[in-house]
């Protein structure tokens, strides 16, 4: 009675819960703003919101805040912590009969188990999505209902229950269309396309895919476009329209916005298609590239694992060494115990013979191992030297700084484009450093990425053109990797960068019989003026990469019947030097 009277007489007392709910709302807003940029701040905000919600009479807020904390843990790959929060939220929602909270909990639990990948987890996820569907229907939440149908369709498809996948995906599509959620509609179209593909209704599948691609192109969602195109390539492959399938898969493979799993899928498709076309050499190249991609992804995961267990391994190694030392000491004591004077002479004799034999054997073995190690070190040193010529630390640092500058300017498209070019260039350098030959097509793509990054660094002071002779199929020939780039580097660094105004570098690729003729031309200052500039600076203009490249050319020429050669000249017009031209001749090797 006293509490009721106080509540009626004092409005502030009765608004306590309302004020707390207002605080919870503000904390949730702050949480959402920091969710993907500052995990610590977001976690602090939502935990504070949970603490306040625990002190209010309405427990619905406690359900929703715990769900948000679970989503945060899920975002940052802490599935066990996320599961704890979702389960606690579900138990509270059941106690207070919060249907909306139960629907959301079931959906999040389904999504959590679905991401874990195994068929057992997917079946468990499916039960949660079905519960989410039932709860969503009861509260008439069409948005959550559509998302639950959509997620269930993915699992039915993975479990090869095609009819159910089609039924759920169609239900999701109808709701998403009603709610005008176009990106979600595209997901449903994509699932329906995969279902139709499994049913071998290829034309229907292509129609669904075209509908999805139109939506993704309108939203300029490059990763989603790539996913749809990969499915399209697979359908054309099954229709045995290999030319169209290769064309689409290559388009995805060369996309600057391609993700690692898409790259792996595209390479796998290209391998399967070329193998079906009996293009053995091309299919082997794609198979090798696919394996390289898998090894790279595996190495990333392995490095993470190694960091976490390294200290444990070191401790284990120390314990093992101590154990072995103790065993050796015990053995020596036992042997000393059983020596007798009668066997001293014979034992000494045998010991000397054994010691001499062991030393002789050990000396030969160490000599052999030293020679082997020396060869391996020389080979590794050559690879590392070649890598250093390409992975110039100043170039890498400046490239990353330029890309970072675009990120700060919030130029998302330009940042993504140049970051992709940088990643592709680094990957090409790392992958080709141990290869004797690479496809000429890939070498040219690498040069284009390198020159685009130099163009970014020089702030548009550099322009370039790459011309390939008509009818020259650059995907049919191989050359030694990373021979052309040092000459291009010289043209840019010593030709264009030293000019007060902008300049142009032109690359021309021609095939002359079984030889590749590469012409690198710049409109820079010319060699004499460049020498004068560097002389004033008291430094040499001959780059480290040029020395290594010359050594490589000499080594390749001694091992091959056909020689690589280069000629550098100044370009003279009307008695004045207006640039430099390099003609590089490289033997071609056919991939067939």
N, C-alpha and C positions, 0 to 999 in steps of 0.2 A: 504493500500500500504506500509506503514512504517513497519507494523508487518511482511509482506511478505518479504521485503528487509532484515529486521533484522534476520528473520529465515534463509534466504539463506546465509547471511554473518556470522552468529554465529551458529555453529552446536549444541552448548550446549543448546541454547534456544529451538531448535526443538526437543531435546531429553528429555525434561522435563517430558512429559507423559510416555515415555519409562522408565525413572528412577522411576517414581511413580509406574508403573506396576511391576517393579522389586522389589520394597519395598513391594508391596501387596503380591507377590509370596512368598517372604521370611517370611512375617507375617503368611501366610496361612500354610507354612511348620511348623513354630513354633507352630501354633494353633493345627495342627494335632498331633504333638509330645506330646503336653500337654493335649490333649482333655479328656483323660480318667484318668489322674493322677493329674492334677492341674487345676481345673475348673477356678479359679480366673485368672491365667496366660493366659489360653486359651481364656477366655472372653475378657481380656484386649487386646490381640493380634488381635482378629478378629474385635473388635470395632475400633481399630486403623486402620485396613485395610479398614473398611467401610468408615471411615473419609477421608482417602486418596482417595478412589474410588469415593467419592462424588465430588472431585475436578478435576477429569479427564474427558476428553470428551467422551470416550467410557464408556457407562453405563453398559456394560455386566459384568464388574468386580463388580459393585455394586449389581447386581442381585445375582451373585454367592456367594459373601461374606455374604449377608443377609440370603441366604439359609443356609450357614454354621452356622451362629449365631442361626438360628431357630433350626437346628439339635442339637446344643449344649444345648439349652434350653429343647428340647425334651429328650435328653439323661439324663438330671437331673430333669425330671418330673416337668417341668413348661410349660404345654400345652398352656396356654393362651399367654404367651410370644412367644412361638414358632409359634402360629397361626398368631400373629401380624407380625412377620418377614417374614413368608411365603407369607402372603397377600401383604405386601409392595413390596416384590420381584416380585410377580406375576404382580402387577400393573405396575411396571417399565418395566418388560419384555414385557408386552402388548404395552406399549408406544413406545418401540424401536423395536418391532416385533422380539424379541429374542426367536426363536422357542426352542432352547436347554434349555434356562432358563425356559420357560413355561412348557416344559416337566418335568423338574426336580421339579418345584414348585408343579405341579399337583400330581406328585408321592409322594412327601413329605406330602402334604395335605391329600392325601388318606391314607397314613400310619398313620398320626396323628389321624384322625377320626376313623380308623379301631381299634386302640388300646383302644378306649374308650368303646367298648364292646356292646352297645345296637344295636338292629336291625336298629333303625333310623339312628344312626351314621354310621353303616356299609353300608347302602344304600347311604348315602352321600359320604362315602369314595369310593364307587364303581363308582360314577359319575366322581370323580377326577382320578381314575385309568384308566377309559375309555378315558378321555381327554389325559392322559399321553400316552396311547397307540397310539392315533391319532397323537399327536405331534412327538412321537418317530419314527413312520413310515415316517413322512414327512422329518425328518432329518436323517433317516436311522441309528438311534442309536439302534443297536440290543441288547446291554446289558440292557439298560433301558427298551426297549420293552419287553424283556424276564422277567425282574423283575416285570413289570406292569401286564403282563399276569399272572404271578405266584401269585401275591397278589390278583388280581381279582378272581382267582380260589378259593382262601381261602374263600372269601366272598360269592361267589356263593354256595360253599359247606355249609357254615353256614346258608344261607338262603334257603337251600334245593332245589336249582336249579341245580340238579345233572348233567344234560347234558351240561349246560354251564360251570360248574366247570370242567368237563372232557375235553371239547373243549379248554378252556383257559390253563389248566394244560398241555395238550399235545403240544399246541403251545409253551409254555414256555420250555418244555423239549427239543423240537427240536432245539430251539435257544441256550439253555444252552449246549447241546451236541456239536453244531457247535462251540460255544465259548470255549469249553473244561472247563466249570465251573462245576466240579463234585459235589461239595457240593450243589449247586443249583439244579443240576439234581436229587439229592437224595430227595430234598424237593418236586419236581414234582412227583417223584415216590411215595412218601408218600401220596400225595393228590390223585393220581390215585388209590392207594390201598384203600383209604377210600371210594372213589367213587364206586369202584368195590365191596367193602364190602356192601355198601348200596344197590347195585343192586343184592346182593347175588351171585355175581360171585366170590366165595371164593378162588378158585384156582388161578384165575387171580390176585386177590388182594395179595395173598401170593407171587406170582412171582414178583410183583412190590415191595413188602416189602423186599424180599431177595436182589433185586437189590440195594435198598436204604441202607440196612444194610452193604452190601459189601463195598459201598463207605464210609460209616461212620466208619467202622472198619479200612479201609485203612488210614483214616485221624485221627484215634484214638479219635473220637468225642463221648465220653461216654454219655453225655446228649441226643444227637441225636439218639444214639443207643437205649437208654432207651425208647425214644418216639416211635421209630419204633417197638420195642418189645412189648410195651403196645398195639399198634394197632394189632399186630400179636396175642397177647393173646385174645383180643376182638373177632377177627375173629374165632379162634378156639373155643371160648365160643359159638359163634353163630352157629358153625358147630356141637355143642354139644360134642366136643372132650374135655371134662372137665379136664382130666388128663394133657393133653398138655397145656391147657390154664392156669392151676394152676402152672405148672412147669415154664412157661415163666414169669408169673406175680410175682412169688416168686423170680425169678432171678433178676428182676428189683427192687423189694422191698428190697433185700439184697445188692444191688449195693452200694459201698461206695460213688459213684459220684451222687447218686440220688438227685433230687431237690424236694422242698416241694410240688409243684403241681403234680409232677410225683408220689411221695409217696402217696398222697391223691388218685390219680387215680388208682394206683396199689392196694391199700387197698379196694377201692370201687369195683374193679373187683373181687378181692378175695372173698369179701362178697357176691357178686351176684352169683359167680360160686358155692361156697360152699352151698349157699342157694338153688340153683337149684339141687344140689346133695343131698339135704335133710340132710346135715351135720349141724344140728341146733347149736350145741355147738361151732363148728369152725366158723360158719357164725356170731354168736353173738360176738365172740372174735374179728373178723375183723370189725364188725359194731362198737364195742366199741372203737377199735383202730382208726377207721376212724373218729368217733366223737371227740376223743381226739386230732387228728391232726387238725380237723376243729376248735376246741376250741383254740388250740395253735395259729393258724394263725389269728383267730378272736381277741385273746388277744393282739397279736402284733399290729394289726391295732388299737385296742381300746386304747392301751397305748399311741400310737402316737396322737390319737385324744384327750385323756385326758390331755396330756402335753400342747396342744395348747389352751384348754378351761379352764384349772384349775384356772387360775387367774380370769377369768370372773365369774366362779361359786362362787369363794370366795367373790368377790365383791358383787355378787347378794345375797349371804347368809347374808352378813353384812347388806345390805339394808333391807332385809326381817326381820331381827332381830330388827333393829331400828323401822321399821314400826309396828311390833307387839308390841314393848314396848310402842310406842306412842298410839296405840289403847287401850292397857291395862290401861294406865294413863287416857285417856279420859273416859273410862268406869268407873273407880274408882271415878272420879270427878262427873259423872252423878249420880252414886249410892249415894255418900255422900250428894248430893244436895237434894235428896228425902227422906232422913231419917227423921223421926219424933220422938219426945220424947215419944209419946204414944206407940210406937212399940219397944222401946229400950229393955225392959226386955225380950219380946218374941223373939226379934231378937238375943239377946245375948244367950238365951237358945238354939235356933236353931243353932246358930253359933258354940256353944260348942259341940252340938251333931254331927254336920256335921264335925267339926274339929277332934273330937275323932275318928269318923268313917273313915274319910279320912286318918288320921295318922295310924290307925290300918290296913286299906287296903294297904296303901303305904308301911308300914313296911313289911307286908307279901309279897307284890309284889317285893320289893327290895331284900328281902331274897331269894325269888325264882329266881330272875334274877341273884343274886350273885352266887347261887349254879350252875345255868346253865352256867354262864360265867366261873366259876371255872372249870367245866367239859370240856368246850370247850378249855380253856387255857391249861389244862393238856393234852388233845388230841393233840392240836397244838404243845405243847412243845415236846411231844413224836415224832411227825412227823418231827419237826425241828431238834431234836437231832439225829434222824435216818439219816436225810439229811446231817447233819454235819459230821457224821461218814463216809459217802460216798464221800461228796464233800469237801475233805480236801483242805483248801486254798493253802497249799504249793504244793500239787499235781497239782491243777488246774493251779497255776501260773507257775510252772515248765513245765507243758505240753504245755501251750501257748508259753512260752519262747522257748522251743525246736522247736515247729512248726514255730515260727517266724524266728528262725535261719535258718531253711530249706528254708523259703521264701526268706530271704536275699541271701542265696546261689543259688537262682533261681532253686531249685529242685522242679519244679512244681508238678510232679506226686507224690512225697513223701509228699509234703506239703498238697496236696488235700486229699491224703489217710488218713494221720493222723488227719487232721482237721475233716474229715468225721467221723473217729472213735471217736474222742473226742466229737463231737456233738451228735453222737448216744449214747455214754455212759451217757452224761449229760441228754439227753432226757429220757433214760431208768430210771435213778435215780429219776428224777422229776416225771415221770408218775407212777412209781411203789411204791413211798414213801407212797401213800395212799391206796395201794392195799393190801389185805390179802394174795393173792396168785398170782403168775405169771407163764406163761408157762416156763417149764424147758428149752426149746429150747432158749427162749429169755434170760434167766439167763446165759446160757452158752455163747451166743453171746456177752452179756455184759462183762463177764469175759475175753473173748478173746480180746475185745476192750481195756479193762483195762490193760491186760498184754502186749498188743502191745505198749500202751503208756508208761508203765513202762520200756519196752525194749528200747524205744526211749530215755527215760530219762537217763537210765543207759548206753547209748551209746554201745548197743550190748553186754554188760557184761552179760545180762540175756538171757537165752534160755528157752523155755517152750514147753511142749507137753500136749495136751488134748486128752484123750482116752475115747471113749464111747463104752460100751459093745455091741458086735454084736447083732442085733435084738432088741435093746432097742430103742423104738420109743419115743424120747424125746419131740415130739410135741403133745403127748397124755396125758401128766401129768403136774400137777401144784404143786409148792412148795412156801413157804413163801419167799418174795423177799429179796435179798441182805444179805442172811445168810452166803454164802460161801466166798464172797469177803474179809471180814476182816481176815479170816484165810489165804487167798492167800496173802493179804497185809503183814501179819506177816512173811510169808515164804520169801517174797521178801526183805522187809525192814530189818528184823532181821536175815534172813538167808543168802541171796545172797549179799545184798549191803555192809555188813560188811566184806565180804571175800576180800582178796587181788586180787584174780583172778576171772574168770567168773564162773557162776553157773547155775544150771538147776532146774526148778520147774516143777513137773509132777502132772497133775490132772487126776484122774481115776474115771469114773462114772459107777456104776453097779446097777442093779435092783435085790433086794432080796425080793421076794414076793411083799408086798405092801410098801417096804421101799427103799429109795435111799441111797446107800453107796458111799460117796465121800471120796476119799483118796487124800490128799494134801501132796506131798513129795518134800523135797528140799535137796540139798547136801551142806548145809551151815555149820556153825561152831558148831551147837548144842547149846542147851539151857544153859549149864553150862558156856561155853566160852562167849556166848552173855551176860550172867549176869555179868561176870567178866569185860567185856568191858564197860558196862553201869555203873557198880559200880565205875570204874576208872573215868568215865566221870561225876560221881555224879548225875546220872539221872536214871529214871526207863524205862525199855524197854517195859512195858505193855502198849499197845496202848489204846487210848480213845475208838476207835471203838470196841476193844475186850470187854471192860467193858459193853458197850451198847449192844453188841451182846449177852453177857451172860445174861443180864437183859431181853432182848427180848426172849431168849430161855426159861428162867424161866417163863415169862408171858405166852408164847404160851403153855408150858407144863401144866400150871394150868388150861388153858381153853380147853385143848384137851385130848382125851382118850389115844392117842398115843404120846409118848415123843420123843423129839429131844435130841440126846446125842453126845458127842465128846470125843475122847481120844487122847492125845498128848504124843508121845514117841520119845526118841532119837534113831537114827539108829546107831547100833554098829557093826563094822566089824573088826575082828582081834584085839579086845580089844580097838579100837579107835572109837570115835564118828565121824561119817561121814555125819551127817545130821539130819533132824527132819521129822517125819511123823505124820499127823493128820488124824484120821478116824472120819468122821462126818456122823451120821445116821439121815435121815430126812424122815418122813412119806410122801408118794406120794398120790396125789388126781387125779383121772382120770377126763379128761375134758368131757367124755361122760356120 
